[in-house]
C-alpha cells in the first residue's frame, strides 16, 4: 500500500480517523518489521492531514491488533 493512496482515500471520504488492515496469507498474524515500518509511515503521512490511525489489524488465523501490542 502506498501512503499517498491511503491519504487520498481518507481525504476523499472526509475521514478524521482510520482503521488499517491487511491479511497474511500464511496465517501468521504477527506484525513483521515491514508492517511496523509501513504503519509508522502511514501514521506520519496521515497526521499531516489530521487523520488519526486508530489501529492496524493483521488478519491471519487470528486477528493481531498493533494498537493492543503497543505498536501505534
N, C-alpha and C positions, 0 to 999 in steps of 0.2 A: 504494500500500500504506500502510495506516495503522499507525504504530508500535504502537498498542495491540493490534491484531490479531496482529501478528508476535510481540509479547511473550506474548500469551495462548497462542498455538500453541507457542512454545518452552517455556513453563511447563507446559502440559498434557502435553508429551512428556518432561518432566524433563530438558531439554537443559542442558548446561553450555557448549555452543558451538553455533554455527550457521553455515551457508553460505547466503548470499543470492544469488539470481539472477533475472534477468528478460531479456526479449528486446527487441530494437529491430527492429521490422518493416521499417524502412528498409534494414536490412542493415549499417549503420554501427555497429560495436560499441564505438566510443569512448565514454567516460563524459561525460555532459553535466553542466552545473553543477547541474541538478536532481538528477541521480544522486548527485553528490557530497554535496549537502545532505541528501538522504534517508538516505544511508549514515551520515553523521555523526549524524543524529538517531536512527537505529535503534541505532547503537553506544552512544550515550549512554543511551537508554532500557533497552536490554538489560543494560548494565553495572550498572544499579540492582539487577538480579536475578542478578548474577554470571554472565551468559551472554556468552561472547566471540563476536565476529563474526570468523570465520576469513578470509572473503573475500566479495566481492560480484562475481559474474560477470555480464557482459553478453553475450548471445548475439546475434550478427548473422551476417554472412558468416564471421566468425571469432569466437573467444571472447576477451573482454577481461577480465583479472583486475585488479581495483582494488588488490589486495594487491601484485601484481607491479609495479604502476606507483606504489607508494608512497602510495596514497590511503587507506590504513587506519591 
